[in-house]
Amino acid sequence: MTRDPLDVTQTLLFLSMVAGLIAVFFLVPTEAFQGVAQRIFYVHVPAAWIAYLAFAIVLVGSVAYLRTLDSRWDFVAYASARAGVVFTVINLITGMLWGRPIWGTYWVWDPRLTLTLVLLIIYLGYLAFRANAPDETRGAKVAAVIGIAGFAVVPLVHFSVDWWRGQHPARTVIRPEAGPALPASMLATVGLMTVVFALAYLVFLALGVRLLRAESEIERLESLSVDSFPLAGGGQG
Amino acid sequence: MKRIWTLARNDLLCEARAKQIAPVMVVFALSLVFLLTWALPPGAIRAPVPGPLAGAVGAREIAGILMWTVVFFAAVAGFNRSAAADREDTYEGLLLAPVDPAALFAGKLTGNFAFITAAEIAIFPIFMLFAGASPGLLFPGLLPVAFLGNLGLAAVGTLFTPASQHTPARSMILPLLTFPLSLPIILGSARLTSSLLIDGTYGTEARWFILMSVFDIVFITIGAATFEFVIQE
């Protein structure tokens, strides 16, 4: 008997999440200056990374869809956009909760915060458009264009808000020249939580793609039944 | 090239005869100008800043953003209006014609660029009048800013206006799509305009020209490459 890979991923997600939560709350040492508040870092940063990954997958799926017009690519892009929005919201909310005790305010107009908010609005626009598009194929094509343009504009938004003002701390983990600025235990914890978020993303993506495939299959069957039984479907007209 | 011009000429000629779009844009923009210039302290922009006068500089920085907010909303109102005119099977006809979609995009882009520019010719003097800014501060320095800004806004608008028209909530979807995507353009134009209002020069804000040029190139390229998918039935 073969196992559904999704079941395996979900089991892995559950186990790694338990391990991750134990690491975050019990194993990793408390940071000296910020105290307990710093522990939100282990949710905040992985959520941001996975959100970027999700939006990159939207770009890949959108380009592939426009080249092949194979709706499987569109399902990948759509499901990834939904997941990306979820992770962006997690990132923004944890960031605000972290900012309140440390900066003294929930929100500042900092480049990173602004860019993340703009990202969220772009992909909320993507989802709002898809929810409103009456025709599936047409909606998918336009959504793919939004997926491409949205990701292309991200670096430009980043520069523009960076030139505007700044408060968010610099990178601490991925620093090609200097190496990570964190102790090994914190680095291991953030790595583990990134695995947790990546697995959660995979589960969201797989479930989302299956849901979209099932929806389109239902639509296909419905249109089929009307065509096959003209009297049943067109009796009113 | 000739086809691009034919398309743009067609849009402009329709507008010159029907006068559907520009009056809507201008009236809408002027009512926004009246409203927003109330936010500025009286006399804050009248003369060149004498020294480190924080309040006067602050008002000028705000004025740049206000001015380009008006342009953005006027542009979106114009896109919606021109799309309403185009909704009657225009694209089906254009798609039947042996024209490259990239040329269609360029033609529509030229038309939208002209509409935004025309609206600005009405908006900017009135804005400066109500804000109390002297024309010497903004001209001719504003011309390259407006060129790059209008080009970027027109590119984003041209790409997403036909896309939004087939959704039930089209007049809500269009600003939702265009605002975050055109943010670099709006911020850049606003910063350069504020800098002009402060001392009549671009100063350190001149680097925004690079960002805006890159934005324009990126969006015109994406638009030309993907316009066929946006207008297909």
HADDOCK unambig.tbl for C-alpha pairs under 7 A between the chains (distance, minus, plus):
assign (segid A and resid 118 and name CA) (segid B and resid 180 and name CA) 5.71 0.50 0.50
assign (segid A and resid 121 and name CA) (segid B and resid 180 and name CA) 6.60 0.50 0.50
assign (segid A and resid 122 and name CA) (segid B and resid 177 and name CA) 6.54 0.50 0.50
assign (segid A and resid 122 and name CA) (segid B and resid 180 and name CA) 5.88 0.50 0.50
assign (segid A and resid 125 and name CA) (segid B and resid 176 and name CA) 5.65 0.50 0.50
assign (segid A and resid 125 and name CA) (segid B and resid 177 and name CA) 5.54 0.50 0.50
assign (segid A and resid 129 and name CA) (segid B and resid 173 and name CA) 6.57 0.50 0.50
assign (segid A and resid 132 and name CA) (segid B and resid 167 and name CA) 5.29 0.50 0.50
assign (segid A and resid 132 and name CA) (segid B and resid 168 and name CA) 6.29 0.50 0.50
assign (segid A and resid 133 and name CA) (segid B and resid 166 and name CA) 6.70 0.50 0.50
assign (segid A and resid 133 and name CA) (segid B and resid 167 and name CA) 5.00 0.50 0.50
assign (segid A and resid 134 and name CA) (segid B and resid 167 and name CA) 6.44 0.50 0.50
assign (segid A and resid 138 and name CA) (segid B and resid 233 and name CA) 6.90 0.50 0.50
assign (segid A and resid 141 and name CA) (segid B and resid 229 and name CA) 5.71 0.50 0.50
assign (segid A and resid 141 and name CA) (segid B and resid 230 and name CA) 6.69 0.50 0.50
assign (segid A and resid 142 and name CA) (segid B and resid 163 and name CA) 6.08 0.50 0.50
assign (segid A and resid 142 and name CA) (segid B and resid 229 and name CA) 6.48 0.50 0.50
assign (segid A and resid 142 and name CA) (segid B and resid 230 and name CA) 5.24 0.50 0.50
assign (segid A and resid 145 and name CA) (segid B and resid 226 and name CA) 6.49 0.50 0.50
assign (segid A and resid 149 and name CA) (segid B and resid 222 and name CA) 6.89 0.50 0.50
assign (segid A and resid 150 and name CA) (segid B and resid 181 and name CA) 6.59 0.50 0.50
assign (segid A and resid 153 and name CA) (segid B and resid 181 and name CA) 6.38 0.50 0.50
assign (segid A and resid 156 and name CA) (segid B and resid 184 and name CA) 6.43 0.50 0.50
assign (segid A and resid 157 and name CA) (segid B and resid 183 and name CA) 6.82 0.50 0.50
assign (segid A and resid 157 and name CA) (segid B and resid 184 and name CA) 5.46 0.50 0.50
assign (segid A and resid 160 and name CA) (segid B and resid 184 and name CA) 5.56 0.50 0.50
